[in-house]
Amino acid sequence: MKFKIDTETLNDAENCKYNYSCLNDNPECLCDIDYDLGEGKILFLKSDQLINCNYMLSYGNSYICTCPVRKKICKLYHR
């Protein structure tokens, strides 16, 4: 496992349908971040990479990632 995330954060993302494959840096699950507002608090995704994810939220012409695990990866690993 490439990324180590605490159990509480994993439990907060109980609706993950990819079985946390982002923890292995899987490109099919680990969305590319366009920009980050505040150390993983609000993550805007690159618009050319749209996957079917329970934590992807449409915001105007953009998408925001609301996944607690993805936010923690961004905050801890700057990835």
URTA-V509100 format. One record per residue. N is the residue number from 1. RES is the residue in three letters. NEAR is the number of other ideal C-beta (glycine too) atoms within 10 Angstrom. Layout:
# URTA-V509100
{{N | RES | NEAR} {N | RES | NEAR}}
This chain:
# URTA-V509100
{{1 | MET | 8} {2 | LYS | 12} {3 | PHE | 16} {4 | LYS | 10} {5 | ILE | 19} {6 | ASP | 11} {7 | THR | 7} {8 | GLU | 9} {9 | THR | 16} {10 | LEU | 15} {11 | ASN | 9} {12 | ASP | 15} {13 | ALA | 19} {14 | GLU | 8} {15 | ASN | 9} {16 | CYS | 19} {17 | LYS | 10} {18 | TYR | 17} {19 | ASN | 9} {20 | TYR | 16} {21 | SER | 14} {22 | CYS | 24} {23 | LEU | 18} {24 | ASN | 11} {25 | ASP | 14} {26 | ASN | 13} {27 | PRO | 10} {28 | GLU | 10} {29 | CYS | 20} {30 | LEU | 22} {31 | CYS | 22} {32 | ASP | 11} {33 | ILE | 18} {34 | ASP | 14} {35 | TYR | 10} {36 | ASP | 16} {37 | LEU | 10} {38 | GLY | 8} {39 | GLU | 11} {40 | GLY | 19} {41 | LYS | 10} {42 | ILE | 14} {43 | LEU | 23} {44 | PHE | 15} {45 | LEU | 22} {46 | LYS | 13} {47 | SER | 11} {48 | ASP | 7} {49 | GLN | 15} {50 | LEU | 12} {51 | ILE | 12} {52 | ASN | 7} {53 | CYS | 20} {54 | ASN | 13} {55 | TYR | 18} {56 | MET | 18} {57 | LEU | 13} {58 | SER | 9} {59 | TYR | 11} {60 | GLY | 6} {61 | ASN | 6} {62 | SER | 13} {63 | TYR | 21} {64 | ILE | 15} {65 | CYS | 21} {66 | THR | 15} {67 | CYS | 25} {68 | PRO | 19} {69 | VAL | 23} {70 | ARG | 26} {71 | LYS | 21} {72 | LYS | 20} {73 | ILE | 24} {74 | CYS | 20} {75 | LYS | 15} {76 | LEU | 15} {77 | TYR | 13} {78 | HIS | 10} {79 | ARG | 14}}
